[in-house]
């Protein structure tokens, strides 16, 4: 069964933690390499979260 509707391997973080990671990345002056230990994930996983969730959270141009 696919938990979040996407095929393939499951995310290392649940959705609220993924949103928090992107918000922390945008609102602080930290890199993904500095943020990833806070969430206990790899650099690649943090990058995938930022690339996938980031555009979904961005404001649409007016």
N, CA, C and O atoms as a CHARMM CRD file, in Angstrom:
* protein
*
  248
    1    1 UNK  N      0.84400  -1.19400   0.00000 PROA 1      0.00000
    2    1 UNK  CA     0.00000   0.00000   0.00000 PROA 1      0.00000
    3    1 UNK  C      0.88000   1.24500   0.00000 PROA 1      0.00000
    4    1 UNK  O      1.92000   1.28700   0.65600 PROA 1      0.00000
    5    2 UNK  N      0.45700   2.22900  -0.72600 PROA 2      0.00000
    6    2 UNK  CA     1.19200   3.48800  -0.81800 PROA 2      0.00000
    7    2 UNK  C      0.55600   4.47400   0.14700 PROA 2      0.00000
    8    2 UNK  O     -0.60700   4.84600  -0.01200 PROA 2      0.00000
    9    3 UNK  N      1.31500   4.89700   1.14600 PROA 3      0.00000
   10    3 UNK  CA     0.76000   5.72500   2.22100 PROA 3      0.00000
   11    3 UNK  C      0.38800   7.13100   1.76400 PROA 3      0.00000
   12    3 UNK  O     -0.66700   7.64100   2.14300 PROA 3      0.00000
   13    4 UNK  N      1.22600   7.75800   0.96500 PROA 4      0.00000
   14    4 UNK  CA     0.94600   9.14900   0.58800 PROA 4      0.00000
   15    4 UNK  C      0.54200   9.30400  -0.87200 PROA 4      0.00000
   16    4 UNK  O      0.56600  10.41600  -1.39900 PROA 4      0.00000
   17    5 UNK  N      0.17300   8.21300  -1.53400 PROA 5      0.00000
   18    5 UNK  CA    -0.30800   8.30000  -2.89900 PROA 5      0.00000
   19    5 UNK  C      0.76700   8.33500  -3.96100 PROA 5      0.00000
   20    5 UNK  O      0.45700   8.47100  -5.14500 PROA 5      0.00000
   21    6 UNK  N      2.01900   8.21700  -3.57000 PROA 6      0.00000
   22    6 UNK  CA     3.12200   8.24700  -4.51800 PROA 6      0.00000
   23    6 UNK  C      3.75500   6.86900  -4.60300 PROA 6      0.00000
   24    6 UNK  O      3.92400   6.20500  -3.58000 PROA 6      0.00000
   25    7 UNK  N      4.10600   6.43200  -5.79700 PROA 7      0.00000
   26    7 UNK  CA     4.79500   5.15100  -5.91200 PROA 7      0.00000
   27    7 UNK  C      6.23800   5.26700  -5.44300 PROA 7      0.00000
   28    7 UNK  O      6.79600   6.36200  -5.37500 PROA 7      0.00000
   29    8 UNK  N      6.82800   4.14000  -5.12500 PROA 8      0.00000
   30    8 UNK  CA     8.24000   4.12400  -4.75100 PROA 8      0.00000
   31    8 UNK  C      8.44300   4.12400  -3.25700 PROA 8      0.00000
   32    8 UNK  O      7.52900   3.85800  -2.47600 PROA 8      0.00000
   33    9 UNK  N      9.66500   4.42800  -2.88500 PROA 9      0.00000
   34    9 UNK  CA    10.06800   4.39400  -1.48500 PROA 9      0.00000
   35    9 UNK  C      9.36300   5.48500  -0.68400 PROA 9      0.00000
   36    9 UNK  O      9.14300   6.58800  -1.18400 PROA 9      0.00000
   37   10 UNK  N      9.01500   5.17100   0.54700 PROA 10     0.00000
   38   10 UNK  CA     8.32200   6.12900   1.41300 PROA 10     0.00000
   39   10 UNK  C      9.29300   7.20700   1.89500 PROA 10     0.00000
   40   10 UNK  O     10.50300   6.99000   1.95600 PROA 10     0.00000
   41   11 UNK  N      8.74000   8.37200   2.23400 PROA 11     0.00000
   42   11 UNK  CA     9.54800   9.47400   2.75600 PROA 11     0.00000
   43   11 UNK  C     10.10800   9.10600   4.12400 PROA 11     0.00000
   44   11 UNK  O      9.49000   8.36100   4.88400 PROA 11     0.00000
   45   12 UNK  N     11.29300   9.64200   4.42300 PROA 12     0.00000
   46   12 UNK  CA    11.89100   9.41900   5.73100 PROA 12     0.00000
   47   12 UNK  C     11.16800  10.24200   6.80400 PROA 12     0.00000
   48   12 UNK  O     11.17700   9.87400   7.97800 PROA 12     0.00000
   49   13 UNK  N     10.54500  11.35000   6.40200 PROA 13     0.00000
   50   13 UNK  CA     9.82900  12.23000   7.32100 PROA 13     0.00000
   51   13 UNK  C      8.34500  12.24400   6.98800 PROA 13     0.00000
   52   13 UNK  O      7.95300  12.05100   5.83700 PROA 13     0.00000
   53   14 UNK  N      7.52400  12.47400   8.00800 PROA 14     0.00000
   54   14 UNK  CA     6.09400  12.62600   7.73600 PROA 14     0.00000
   55   14 UNK  C      5.84200  14.04400   7.19500 PROA 14     0.00000
   56   14 UNK  O      6.73100  14.89500   7.22800 PROA 14     0.00000
   57   15 UNK  N      4.63700  14.28100   6.70700 PROA 15     0.00000
   58   15 UNK  CA     4.34000  15.54700   6.02000 PROA 15     0.00000
   59   15 UNK  C      4.57900  16.78300   6.89200 PROA 15     0.00000
   60   15 UNK  O      5.19000  17.73500   6.40600 PROA 15     0.00000
   61   16 UNK  N      4.13100  16.82200   8.15400 PROA 16     0.00000
   62   16 UNK  CA     4.41100  18.03000   8.95600 PROA 16     0.00000
   63   16 UNK  C      5.90000  18.31100   9.12000 PROA 16     0.00000
   64   16 UNK  O      6.31400  19.47000   9.13300 PROA 16     0.00000
   65   17 UNK  N      6.70700  17.26100   9.24600 PROA 17     0.00000
   66   17 UNK  CA     8.15400  17.46300   9.36900 PROA 17     0.00000
   67   17 UNK  C      8.77200  17.91200   8.05500 PROA 17     0.00000
   68   17 UNK  O      9.72800  18.68800   8.06100 PROA 17     0.00000
   69   18 UNK  N      8.24700  17.44400   6.93100 PROA 18     0.00000
   70   18 UNK  CA     8.74000  17.90500   5.63000 PROA 18     0.00000
   71   18 UNK  C      8.44000  19.38200   5.42900 PROA 18     0.00000
   72   18 UNK  O      9.28400  20.13000   4.93600 PROA 18     0.00000
   73   19 UNK  N      7.23300  19.80700   5.81100 PROA 19     0.00000
   74   19 UNK  CA     6.87000  21.22400   5.69700 PROA 19     0.00000
   75   19 UNK  C      7.74600  22.06000   6.62800 PROA 19     0.00000
   76   19 UNK  O      8.19500  23.14300   6.25200 PROA 19     0.00000
   77   20 UNK  N      7.98900  21.56600   7.83100 PROA 20     0.00000
   78   20 UNK  CA     8.84600  22.27900   8.78200 PROA 20     0.00000
   79   20 UNK  C     10.27100  22.39400   8.25500 PROA 20     0.00000
   80   20 UNK  O     10.90600  23.43400   8.42900 PROA 20     0.00000
   81   21 UNK  N     10.78000  21.35800   7.62000 PROA 21     0.00000
   82   21 UNK  CA    12.12600  21.40900   7.05800 PROA 21     0.00000
   83   21 UNK  C     12.22200  22.50000   5.99700 PROA 21     0.00000
   84   21 UNK  O     13.17600  23.27700   5.98900 PROA 21     0.00000
   85   22 UNK  N     11.23600  22.56000   5.10100 PROA 22     0.00000
   86   22 UNK  CA    11.25700  23.58500   4.04200 PROA 22     0.00000
   87   22 UNK  C     11.12400  24.98100   4.65200 PROA 22     0.00000
   88   22 UNK  O     11.82000  25.90700   4.23600 PROA 22     0.00000
   89   23 UNK  N     10.24100  25.13700   5.62700 PROA 23     0.00000
   90   23 UNK  CA    10.07100  26.44500   6.26700 PROA 23     0.00000
   91   23 UNK  C     11.35400  26.87300   6.98100 PROA 23     0.00000
   92   23 UNK  O     11.74300  28.03900   6.90800 PROA 23     0.00000
   93   24 UNK  N     12.00600  25.94800   7.66400 PROA 24     0.00000
   94   24 UNK  CA    13.26600  26.27500   8.34500 PROA 24     0.00000
   95   24 UNK  C     14.34700  26.63000   7.33200 PROA 24     0.00000
   96   24 UNK  O     15.15200  27.53200   7.56800 PROA 24     0.00000
   97   25 UNK  N     14.36800  25.93300   6.21700 PROA 25     0.00000
   98   25 UNK  CA    15.35900  26.21000   5.17400 PROA 25     0.00000
   99   25 UNK  C     15.15200  27.60000   4.58200 PROA 25     0.00000
  100   25 UNK  O     16.11800  28.32800   4.35300 PROA 25     0.00000
  101   26 UNK  N     13.91200  27.96700   4.33600 PROA 26     0.00000
  102   26 UNK  CA    13.61300  29.27900   3.75500 PROA 26     0.00000
  103   26 UNK  C     13.79200  30.41800   4.74900 PROA 26     0.00000
  104   26 UNK  O     14.26000  31.49200   4.37100 PROA 26     0.00000
  105   27 UNK  N     13.43100  30.20900   6.00300 PROA 27     0.00000
  106   27 UNK  CA    13.39200  31.30200   6.97300 PROA 27     0.00000
  107   27 UNK  C     14.70600  31.51800   7.72200 PROA 27     0.00000
  108   27 UNK  O     14.88400  32.55100   8.36800 PROA 27     0.00000
  109   28 UNK  N     15.61200  30.57300   7.64300 PROA 28     0.00000
  110   28 UNK  CA    16.90600  30.73800   8.31500 PROA 28     0.00000
  111   28 UNK  C     17.99900  30.89100   7.27500 PROA 28     0.00000
  112   28 UNK  O     17.76400  30.72200   6.07800 PROA 28     0.00000
  113   29 UNK  N     19.16100  31.20300   7.73100 PROA 29     0.00000
  114   29 UNK  CA    20.30600  31.33800   6.83500 PROA 29     0.00000
  115   29 UNK  C     21.14400  30.06200   6.87500 PROA 29     0.00000
  116   29 UNK  O     22.37100  30.11200   6.78500 PROA 29     0.00000
  117   30 UNK  N     20.47100  28.91700   7.01100 PROA 30     0.00000
  118   30 UNK  CA    21.15900  27.63400   7.08100 PROA 30     0.00000
  119   30 UNK  C     21.06600  26.91100   5.74500 PROA 30     0.00000
  120   30 UNK  O     20.10300  27.08300   4.99800 PROA 30     0.00000
  121   31 UNK  N     22.07100  26.10700   5.45900 PROA 31     0.00000
  122   31 UNK  CA    22.04600  25.28200   4.25600 PROA 31     0.00000
  123   31 UNK  C     21.33800  23.96600   4.58200 PROA 31     0.00000
  124   31 UNK  O     21.08700  23.65600   5.74600 PROA 31     0.00000
  125   32 UNK  N     21.02300  23.20300   3.54400 PROA 32     0.00000
  126   32 UNK  CA    20.41100  21.89800   3.76800 PROA 32     0.00000
  127   32 UNK  C     21.35900  20.97800   4.52200 PROA 32     0.00000
  128   32 UNK  O     20.90900  20.13900   5.30300 PROA 32     0.00000
  129   33 UNK  N     22.64900  21.11900   4.30400 PROA 33     0.00000
  130   33 UNK  CA    23.61900  20.29800   5.05100 PROA 33     0.00000
  131   33 UNK  C     23.60300  20.62900   6.53900 PROA 33     0.00000
  132   33 UNK  O     23.89400  19.76300   7.36300 PROA 33     0.00000
  133   34 UNK  N     23.27000  21.86300   6.89600 PROA 34     0.00000
  134   34 UNK  CA    23.20200  22.25000   8.30300 PROA 34     0.00000
  135   34 UNK  C     21.85700  21.89100   8.92100 PROA 34     0.00000
  136   34 UNK  O     21.78000  21.63600  10.12300 PROA 34     0.00000
  137   35 UNK  N     20.80400  21.86700   8.12200 PROA 35     0.00000
  138   35 UNK  CA    19.46700  21.57300   8.64300 PROA 35     0.00000
  139   35 UNK  C     19.22900  20.07700   8.78500 PROA 35     0.00000
  140   35 UNK  O     18.51700  19.65100   9.69400 PROA 35     0.00000
  141   36 UNK  N     19.80800  19.28000   7.91000 PROA 36     0.00000
  142   36 UNK  CA    19.49800  17.85300   7.89700 PROA 36     0.00000
  143   36 UNK  C     19.77700  17.13100   9.20400 PROA 36     0.00000
  144   36 UNK  O     19.01000  16.23200   9.54700 PROA 36     0.00000
  145   37 UNK  N     20.83400  17.46400   9.96900 PROA 37     0.00000
  146   37 UNK  CA    21.01300  16.75700  11.24900 PROA 37     0.00000
  147   37 UNK  C     19.87900  17.02600  12.24500 PROA 37     0.00000
  148   37 UNK  O     19.60500  16.19600  13.11200 PROA 37     0.00000
  149   38 UNK  N     19.22900  18.17100  12.12200 PROA 38     0.00000
  150   38 UNK  CA    18.11200  18.47400  13.01500 PROA 38     0.00000
  151   38 UNK  C     16.94900  17.51400  12.80400 PROA 38     0.00000
  152   38 UNK  O     16.17800  17.24600  13.72500 PROA 38     0.00000
  153   39 UNK  N     16.83100  16.99900  11.58400 PROA 39     0.00000
  154   39 UNK  CA    15.74000  16.09000  11.23900 PROA 39     0.00000
  155   39 UNK  C     16.20100  14.64100  11.12700 PROA 39     0.00000
  156   39 UNK  O     15.38000  13.73900  10.95700 PROA 39     0.00000
  157   40 UNK  N     17.50400  14.41500  11.22100 PROA 40     0.00000
  158   40 UNK  CA    18.03900  13.06000  11.19100 PROA 40     0.00000
  159   40 UNK  C     17.93100  12.37800   9.84300 PROA 40     0.00000
  160   40 UNK  O     17.68200  11.17500   9.77500 PROA 40     0.00000
  161   41 UNK  N     18.11800  13.13700   8.75800 PROA 41     0.00000
  162   41 UNK  CA    18.04200  12.56000   7.41800 PROA 41     0.00000
  163   41 UNK  C     19.30500  12.90700   6.64400 PROA 41     0.00000
  164   41 UNK  O     20.09800  13.74400   7.07500 PROA 41     0.00000
  165   42 UNK  N     19.48300  12.26300   5.51100 PROA 42     0.00000
  166   42 UNK  CA    20.66400  12.51100   4.68200 PROA 42     0.00000
  167   42 UNK  C     20.51800  13.81600   3.90400 PROA 42     0.00000
  168   42 UNK  O     19.43400  14.39400   3.81500 PROA 42     0.00000
  169   43 UNK  N     21.63400  14.25600   3.35000 PROA 43     0.00000
  170   43 UNK  CA    21.61500  15.47300   2.53100 PROA 43     0.00000
  171   43 UNK  C     20.73800  15.26500   1.30300 PROA 43     0.00000
  172   43 UNK  O     19.99800  16.16500   0.90600 PROA 43     0.00000
  173   44 UNK  N     20.81800  14.08900   0.70400 PROA 44     0.00000
  174   44 UNK  CA    20.01100  13.80100  -0.48500 PROA 44     0.00000
  175   44 UNK  C     18.51600  13.81700  -0.15900 PROA 44     0.00000
  176   44 UNK  O     17.71000  14.33100  -0.93500 PROA 44     0.00000
  177   45 UNK  N     18.15700  13.25600   0.98200 PROA 45     0.00000
  178   45 UNK  CA    16.74300  13.24600   1.37800 PROA 45     0.00000
  179   45 UNK  C     16.25300  14.66100   1.65300 PROA 45     0.00000
  180   45 UNK  O     15.13500  15.01400   1.27800 PROA 45     0.00000
  181   46 UNK  N     17.08000  15.47500   2.30600 PROA 46     0.00000
  182   46 UNK  CA    16.69900  16.86500   2.57500 PROA 46     0.00000
  183   46 UNK  C     16.52900  17.63000   1.26800 PROA 46     0.00000
  184   46 UNK  O     15.61400  18.44400   1.13900 PROA 46     0.00000
  185   47 UNK  N     17.39700  17.37400   0.30800 PROA 47     0.00000
  186   47 UNK  CA    17.30600  18.04300  -0.98500 PROA 47     0.00000
  187   47 UNK  C     16.03500  17.62400  -1.71900 PROA 47     0.00000
  188   47 UNK  O     15.36500  18.45900  -2.32600 PROA 47     0.00000
  189   48 UNK  N     15.70200  16.33600  -1.66800 PROA 48     0.00000
  190   48 UNK  CA    14.46600  15.85500  -2.31500 PROA 48     0.00000
  191   48 UNK  C     13.23400  16.48300  -1.67800 PROA 48     0.00000
  192   48 UNK  O     12.29000  16.84400  -2.38000 PROA 48     0.00000
  193   49 UNK  N     13.23500  16.61600  -0.36100 PROA 49     0.00000
  194   49 UNK  CA    12.10600  17.24300   0.32900 PROA 49     0.00000
  195   49 UNK  C     11.97500  18.69500  -0.10700 PROA 49     0.00000
  196   49 UNK  O     10.87800  19.14700  -0.43500 PROA 49     0.00000
  197   50 UNK  N     13.08200  19.42800  -0.11300 PROA 50     0.00000
  198   50 UNK  CA    13.04200  20.83500  -0.49700 PROA 50     0.00000
  199   50 UNK  C     12.59200  21.00800  -1.94200 PROA 50     0.00000
  200   50 UNK  O     11.83500  21.92700  -2.25200 PROA 50     0.00000
  201   51 UNK  N     13.05400  20.12800  -2.82700 PROA 51     0.00000
  202   51 UNK  CA    12.67200  20.23100  -4.23900 PROA 51     0.00000
  203   51 UNK  C     11.22500  19.85000  -4.48900 PROA 51     0.00000
  204   51 UNK  O     10.59700  20.38000  -5.40600 PROA 51     0.00000
  205   52 UNK  N     10.68600  18.94100  -3.69100 PROA 52     0.00000
  206   52 UNK  CA     9.32100  18.46400  -3.90500 PROA 52     0.00000
  207   52 UNK  C      8.28900  19.32100  -3.17700 PROA 52     0.00000
  208   52 UNK  O      7.28700  19.71800  -3.77000 PROA 52     0.00000
  209   53 UNK  N      8.52200  19.60700  -1.91200 PROA 53     0.00000
  210   53 UNK  CA     7.55400  20.33600  -1.08400 PROA 53     0.00000
  211   53 UNK  C      7.66700  21.84500  -1.29600 PROA 53     0.00000
  212   53 UNK  O      6.66500  22.55500  -1.20900 PROA 53     0.00000
  213   54 UNK  N      8.86500  22.34100  -1.57300 PROA 54     0.00000
  214   54 UNK  CA     9.07300  23.77600  -1.73700 PROA 54     0.00000
  215   54 UNK  C      8.14100  24.44200  -2.73200 PROA 54     0.00000
  216   54 UNK  O      7.48700  25.42600  -2.38400 PROA 54     0.00000
  217   55 UNK  N      8.05500  23.94300  -3.95800 PROA 55     0.00000
  218   55 UNK  CA     7.15400  24.58200  -4.93600 PROA 55     0.00000
  219   55 UNK  C      5.68500  24.51200  -4.52900 PROA 55     0.00000
  220   55 UNK  O      4.89300  25.37400  -4.90900 PROA 55     0.00000
  221   56 UNK  N      5.32500  23.50500  -3.77000 PROA 56     0.00000
  222   56 UNK  CA     3.92900  23.38600  -3.32700 PROA 56     0.00000
  223   56 UNK  C      3.57800  24.43600  -2.27800 PROA 56     0.00000
  224   56 UNK  O      2.41800  24.83000  -2.14800 PROA 56     0.00000
  225   57 UNK  N      4.59200  24.89000  -1.52800 PROA 57     0.00000
  226   57 UNK  CA     4.37500  25.88700  -0.48400 PROA 57     0.00000
  227   57 UNK  C      4.58700  27.31500  -0.97200 PROA 57     0.00000
  228   57 UNK  O      4.19300  28.26500  -0.29500 PROA 57     0.00000
  229   58 UNK  N      5.19100  27.47200  -2.11600 PROA 58     0.00000
  230   58 UNK  CA     5.48500  28.81800  -2.62900 PROA 58     0.00000
  231   58 UNK  C      4.20300  29.54700  -3.01100 PROA 58     0.00000
  232   58 UNK  O      3.22000  28.93800  -3.43300 PROA 58     0.00000
  233   59 UNK  N      4.24000  30.85000  -2.85400 PROA 59     0.00000
  234   59 UNK  CA     3.09600  31.65900  -3.25100 PROA 59     0.00000
  235   59 UNK  C      3.00500  31.73700  -4.76600 PROA 59     0.00000
  236   59 UNK  O      4.01700  31.87400  -5.45300 PROA 59     0.00000
  237   60 UNK  N      1.80700  31.64900  -5.26900 PROA 60     0.00000
  238   60 UNK  CA     1.60300  31.76400  -6.71400 PROA 60     0.00000
  239   60 UNK  C      1.71700  33.23700  -7.10900 PROA 60     0.00000
  240   60 UNK  O      1.24700  34.10800  -6.37700 PROA 60     0.00000
  241   61 UNK  N      2.33300  33.52300  -8.25500 PROA 61     0.00000
  242   61 UNK  CA     2.42300  34.91800  -8.68100 PROA 61     0.00000
  243   61 UNK  C      1.04400  35.50200  -8.92700 PROA 61     0.00000
  244   61 UNK  O      0.16100  34.84100  -9.47300 PROA 61     0.00000
  245   62 UNK  N      0.87500  36.74300  -8.51900 PROA 62     0.00000
  246   62 UNK  CA    -0.41000  37.41400  -8.63100 PROA 62     0.00000
  247   62 UNK  C     -0.68900  37.78400 -10.03100 PROA 62     0.00000
  248   62 UNK  O     -1.73700  38.36300 -10.31900 PROA 62     0.00000
